[in-house]
Amino acid sequence: MERQIIRQFYQTVLREAAETDKISRETRTELEALLKETDGETDPGKADQHRDELFLAASAAEENGFVKGFQYAFRLFMECAGE
């Protein structure tokens, strides 16, 4: 339940930051650069599938990183508050 609330908060933060995608612009830029480096190495039919898989993994990683960071920050706050 706790993680779901944090994930909803993450989606709200993205919307408020005018991020319409599931990943940040910075991550998108990094992925695009990575994909350019591998252009021509992948079968054109599989290239789109490979791209989609990379973006899906990046989206999940960003969201999970946000959740973990939020949880760690809260724990640190509680320790600092003497709880």
C-alpha positions as CSV (number, residue, x, y, z in Angstrom):
1,M,0.0,0.0,0.0
2,E,2.8,2.4,1.0
3,R,4.6,1.9,-2.3
4,Q,1.5,2.5,-4.3
5,I,1.0,5.9,-2.6
6,I,4.6,6.8,-3.4
7,R,4.2,5.7,-7.0
8,Q,1.1,7.8,-7.3
9,F,3.1,10.7,-5.9
10,Y,5.8,10.0,-8.5
11,Q,3.2,10.2,-11.3
12,T,1.9,13.5,-9.9
13,V,5.5,14.9,-9.8
14,L,6.0,14.0,-13.4
15,R,2.8,15.6,-14.5
16,E,3.5,18.8,-12.5
17,A,7.0,18.9,-14.1
18,A,5.3,18.8,-17.5
19,E,6.8,15.4,-18.2
20,T,4.2,13.7,-20.3
21,D,6.3,10.6,-20.8
22,K,6.9,7.8,-18.3
23,I,10.6,8.7,-18.1
24,S,12.5,12.0,-17.7
25,R,14.0,14.0,-20.5
26,E,17.5,13.3,-19.2
27,T,16.9,9.5,-19.4
28,R,15.3,9.8,-22.8
29,T,18.3,11.7,-24.1
30,E,20.7,9.1,-22.7
31,L,18.7,6.2,-24.2
32,E,18.6,7.9,-27.6
33,A,22.4,8.4,-27.5
34,L,22.8,4.8,-26.6
35,L,20.6,3.6,-29.4
36,K,22.4,5.8,-31.9
37,E,25.7,4.1,-30.9
38,T,24.1,0.7,-31.8
39,D,22.4,1.8,-35.0
40,G,22.8,-0.8,-37.7
41,E,23.9,-3.5,-35.2
42,T,20.3,-4.8,-34.8
43,D,17.9,-6.3,-37.3
44,P,15.6,-3.4,-38.4
45,G,12.6,-5.5,-37.5
46,K,13.9,-6.0,-34.0
47,A,15.2,-2.5,-33.5
48,D,11.8,-1.1,-32.6
49,Q,11.2,-3.9,-30.2
50,H,14.6,-3.4,-28.6
51,R,13.9,0.3,-28.3
52,D,10.6,-0.3,-26.6
53,E,12.1,-2.8,-24.2
54,L,14.9,-0.3,-23.2
55,F,12.4,2.5,-22.6
56,L,10.2,0.2,-20.6
57,A,13.1,-0.9,-18.4
58,A,14.2,2.7,-18.0
59,S,10.7,3.8,-16.9
60,A,10.5,1.0,-14.3
61,A,14.0,1.8,-13.0
62,E,13.2,5.5,-12.6
63,E,10.0,4.8,-10.8
64,N,11.6,2.3,-8.5
65,G,14.5,4.6,-7.8
66,F,12.1,7.3,-6.8
67,V,10.2,5.0,-4.5
68,K,13.4,3.7,-2.9
69,G,14.8,7.2,-2.5
70,F,11.6,8.4,-1.0
71,Q,11.6,5.6,1.5
72,Y,15.3,6.1,2.4
73,A,14.7,9.9,2.9
74,F,11.7,9.2,5.2
75,R,13.8,6.8,7.3
76,L,16.6,9.4,7.5
77,F,14.1,12.0,8.5
78,M,12.7,9.7,11.3
79,E,16.2,9.0,12.6
80,C,17.0,12.8,12.6
81,A,13.8,13.5,14.4
82,G,14.8,11.0,17.1
83,E,12.1,8.4,16.3
